[in-house]
Structure formats: structure tokens, C-alpha cells
């Protein structure tokens, strides 16, 4: 499509009240993309991401009144957790043929969270830029609301995660997916960890026991302000530490403990 006007440039900035590692993950993890991408009631049917320079992404979405649509592109720059640059094109839309549209997203650490700075340029028309401004603004609203909800549900003193330890990972996944209608999928990043999901939302994890001799068990985690401080307090109160605090990249710091009666539980300090 030709136009006499120069390509429009769209800029949207928003403060998201969580760490930039978490915000970056929200932009680069398929199951998280499904939670916030798209305006209003738009639903992401499928998200595929090959997160590397030269790698591609493709999101298949459904939105009234347009029906099913596909947006895709290629990553030009990937700097975790600081910056993403990728091309953008709607498939099967003649207005987007032979057009190079580029999205740049910067994740800036600021007091109170992360400032997300988005620049989108190379639209086929001013009208298209206006529709995308509405779309990106709505996306940011959903991303911001999601971060606030997570902060509330996963704040200190709340149960924040459930994890199953089993030597038979395949058998456990088969049992629980059949019992509760969950889905199971490997966690991105190469870590040997399985995620349980319900309607695209993570409900728990599954892994082999971290130490020999640990029986099959569900392990609940409670969020704390500081894992090391909480571990010391557990010992003061007569509990014991099974696994001292350690870091999981882009997730947080965790430890496993037993209360004075012998019940096992985990503590979780989010990376934020």
C-alpha cells in the first residue's frame, strides 16, 4: 500500500510495578504473552517464540469483529532484561505487504518498578497507527493490572506456588492432567522443570526430588520479604532448614524448611 504521508511513529511509556526481569519474561514467554497481549477481549490462541537475534515469533489471535489474525516478525536485538527490537507484520493483510514495521521495547529500572518504553514505527497509514496506539495502550493496561494482581496474591505471607516432587515425572504429569484437566509443558530456558497449567494459567510445578531419598510430595511455598532472614527466623523458632536459600535466575531466591512438628514447606523471595 502506498501513501503520500511519511510513516507514523508511535510511542507508549508505562510504569509496571515489578522488576524488569519479570516484565521482560512477560514479553518473551508464550504462556505469559497469552495473559496480556491484545486489546480488550482479544484472546491469544497460540504464541510461538524463538528468542534470539534472527529468531522469529508468531502470535495467533482472535478478536471481534475481525476474527482470527496472525502477527509475526523477526527479532533484531535481544538484550535480556533490557531491550527487544523486532519486526512486525500482520499476515494476510494487503496493507502490510512489502512493509517493514519495527517495534523497539526498552525496560528501564526505576524507583517503584520498571518503565517500559515502546516505539513502533513503519505503519501503512496514520489510521493504522491510531489502531495500534489503542491496541498497545490496552495491552499495557492489562500488563499493569496483571502485575498488580500478582503482587497482591504473591505478597509476603501468601501461599504463592505449589510444587510436586516425583521420580516419575511422566507418570505424575499423566495422572494430574487426567484428574484435573490440567495441561503440562516444559518450562522455557532448558531447566528440567514441568509446569502445570489450567486454561493457560500456571497452577503448579513438577520436578524430580532435589535430593536423594525424598519421597513423592507436594511442596507449598510462602512468599517472604527476604529468604535469608526468614530462614534464620525459622531456626530461631525451632524449625529446621532442609535446603538453604539459593537463587533461581529470573525467578527469585528460595529455601526449603520443616516446622517444629516436621511439616515441610518452602519460602520464596521474588526477584523484584
C-alpha positions in Angstrom: 0.0 0.0 0.0 1.4 3.4 -0.9 0.9 6.6 1.0 1.9 10.2 0.4 2.4 10.7 4.2 5.6 9.6 6.0 5.3 6.5 8.1 3.9 7.3 11.5 5.9 6.7 14.7 4.0 5.6 17.9 5.5 5.9 21.4 3.9 4.5 24.5 5.6 4.5 28.0 4.2 2.9 31.1 5.4 2.1 34.7 4.9 -1.5 35.6 5.3 -2.1 39.3 7.6 -5.2 39.3 11.2 -6.0 38.3 12.4 -5.6 34.7 13.3 -9.3 34.8 9.7 -10.2 35.3 8.5 -7.7 32.8 11.0 -8.9 30.2 9.8 -12.5 30.9 6.2 -11.4 30.3 7.2 -10.2 26.8 9.2 -13.3 25.9 7.4 -16.3 27.4 4.5 -17.7 25.4 2.2 -18.6 28.3 2.7 -15.1 29.8 2.1 -13.4 26.4 -1.3 -15.1 26.4 -2.3 -13.3 29.5 -1.9 -9.7 28.4 -1.4 -9.4 24.6 -4.1 -7.8 22.6 -6.7 -5.1 23.3 -9.8 -5.7 25.3 -11.2 -9.2 25.0 -8.7 -10.2 22.3 -7.6 -13.8 23.0 -4.2 -15.2 22.1 -4.9 -18.7 20.7 -1.2 -19.6 20.2 2.1 -17.9 20.8 5.4 -19.2 19.3 8.7 -17.5 20.2 12.3 -18.2 19.1 14.1 -15.7 21.3 17.4 -15.0 19.6 18.7 -12.5 17.1 17.3 -13.8 13.7 14.7 -15.9 15.5 11.0 -15.4 14.7 7.8 -15.1 16.7 4.2 -15.6 15.7 1.0 -14.8 17.7 -2.3 -16.2 16.5 -5.2 -14.1 18.0 -8.9 -13.9 17.9 -10.7 -10.6 18.2 -14.2 -9.4 17.4 -15.1 -8.3 14.8 -12.0 -9.2 12.9 -11.9 -12.9 13.7 -8.7 -14.8 13.7 -5.5 -12.9 12.8 -1.8 -13.6 12.8 1.1 -11.2 13.6 4.7 -12.3 13.1 8.2 -10.9 12.8 11.9 -11.4 13.5 14.0 -10.4 16.5 16.7 -8.0 15.5 18.0 -7.3 19.0 17.6 -9.3 22.2 19.3 -7.9 25.4 17.9 -9.6 28.5 16.4 -7.9 30.5 17.0 -4.5 28.9 15.8 -4.3 25.4 13.9 -6.0 22.5 13.8 -5.0 18.8 11.6 -6.9 16.4 9.9 -6.5 13.1 6.1 -6.6 13.0 3.7 -7.6 10.2 0.1 -8.8 10.1 -0.2 -11.8 7.7 -2.9 -11.9 5.1 -3.4 -8.2 5.2 -2.6 -6.5 1.9 -1.9 -3.2 3.7 1.2 -4.9 5.3 2.7 -6.4 2.2 6.2 -5.3 1.4 6.3 -3.2 4.6 8.9 -3.3 7.3 7.4 -2.2 10.6 9.7 -2.2 13.7 9.0 -2.3 17.4 11.6 -1.3 20.0 10.9 -2.0 23.7 13.2 -0.8 26.4 12.9 -2.0 30.0 14.3 0.7 32.3 14.8 0.0 36.0 13.3 2.9 38.0 12.1 3.6 41.6 8.9 1.6 42.1 9.3 -0.9 39.2 10.1 -0.9 35.5 9.4 1.8 32.9 8.5 0.2 29.6 9.3 2.4 26.7 7.8 1.2 23.4 8.4 2.8 20.0 6.6 1.4 16.9 7.3 2.8 13.5 6.6 2.0 9.9 2.8 1.8 9.7 1.0 1.7 6.4 -1.2 4.7 7.4 -2.0 7.1 10.1 -5.2 5.2 10.7 -3.3 2.0 11.3 -1.0 3.9 13.7 -4.1 5.0 15.6 -5.5 1.5 15.9 -2.1 0.3 17.1 -1.9 3.0 19.7 -5.3 1.8 21.1 -4.0 -1.8 21.0 -0.7 -1.2 22.7 -2.3 1.1 25.3 -4.8 -1.6 26.1 -2.0 -4.2 26.3 -0.1 -2.1 28.8 -3.3 -1.7 30.9 -3.6 -5.5 31.1 0.1 -5.9 31.8 -0.1 -3.3 34.6 -3.2 -4.9 36.1 -1.7 -8.3 35.9 1.5 -7.2 37.7 -0.7 -5.6 40.5 -2.7 -8.7 40.9 0.4 -10.9 41.1 1.9 -8.5 43.7 -1.3 -8.8 45.8 -1.7 -12.6 45.5 2.0 -13.3 45.9 2.8 -10.7 48.6 4.7 -11.7 51.8 2.7 -14.2 53.9 0.7 -15.6 51.0 1.0 -19.0 49.5 2.5 -18.4 46.1 3.4 -21.7 44.5 2.8 -25.4 44.7 5.4 -27.9 43.5 5.3 -31.7 43.1 8.4 -33.7 43.6 8.3 -37.1 41.9 10.9 -39.5 40.4 8.3 -40.5 37.8 7.7 -37.1 36.2 5.9 -38.5 33.1 3.6 -40.7 35.3 2.8 -37.8 37.6 2.1 -35.5 34.7 -0.3 -38.1 33.2 -2.1 -38.6 36.5 -2.7 -34.9 37.3 -3.6 -33.8 33.8 -6.2 -36.5 33.6 -7.5 -35.8 37.1 -7.9 -32.0 37.0 -7.9 -31.2 33.3 -4.5 -29.5 33.6 -2.0 -29.1 30.8 1.7 -29.9 31.2 4.6 -28.3 29.4 8.3 -27.9 29.9 9.5 -24.6 31.4 11.3 -22.4 28.9 15.1 -21.9 29.4 16.2 -25.5 29.5 15.7 -26.2 33.2 14.3 -29.7 33.8 11.0 -28.4 35.2 7.4 -29.1 34.1 4.7 -26.5 34.5 1.1 -27.5 35.2 -1.4 -25.0 33.6 -5.2 -24.6 33.6 -6.6 -22.6 30.6 -3.1 -21.2 30.0 -2.6 -20.1 33.7 0.2 -21.7 35.7 -1.1 -23.6 38.7 2.0 -25.5 39.9 5.3 -27.2 39.0 6.7 -30.7 38.8 10.3 -31.9 39.1 12.4 -34.7 40.3 13.3 -34.5 44.0 16.3 -32.2 44.6 17.9 -34.6 47.0 18.1 -38.5 47.2 15.6 -40.2 49.4 13.0 -37.5 49.2 9.5 -39.2 48.9 6.9 -38.0 46.4 5.3 -35.0 47.9 3.6 -31.7 47.2 5.6 -28.7 48.5 3.8 -25.4 49.1 5.7 -22.1 49.0 5.0 -19.0 51.0 6.3 -15.6 49.9 8.7 -13.7 52.2 10.5 -10.4 52.0 13.9 -11.9 52.4 14.7 -15.6 52.2 17.8 -15.5 54.3 16.1 -13.5 57.1 13.2 -15.9 57.0 15.5 -19.0 57.1 17.2 -17.6 60.2 13.9 -16.9 61.9 12.7 -20.5 61.1 15.8 -21.8 63.0 15.1 -19.4 65.9 11.6 -20.7 66.2 12.6 -24.4 66.4 12.3 -25.3 62.8 15.0 -26.6 60.5 16.4 -25.8 57.1 16.3 -28.7 54.6 17.7 -26.7 51.7 19.4 -23.3 52.5 18.4 -20.3 50.4 19.6 -20.3 46.8 18.9 -18.3 43.7 16.9 -19.3 40.6 17.7 -16.9 37.7 14.8 -14.6 36.7 12.5 -16.2 39.4 13.9 -15.4 42.9 15.5 -16.9 46.0 14.0 -20.0 47.7 14.7 -22.3 50.6 13.0 -25.5 51.9 12.3 -25.9 55.6 10.5 -28.0 58.2 8.4 -26.7 61.1 8.9 -28.0 64.7 6.3 -30.7 64.0 8.1 -31.9 60.9 5.9 -30.5 58.2 7.8 -29.4 55.1 7.3 -26.1 53.3 9.1 -23.7 51.0 9.8 -20.0 51.3 10.0 -17.7 48.2 11.6 -14.3 47.8 10.5 -13.0 44.4 13.2 -11.4 42.1 11.9 -7.8 42.1 
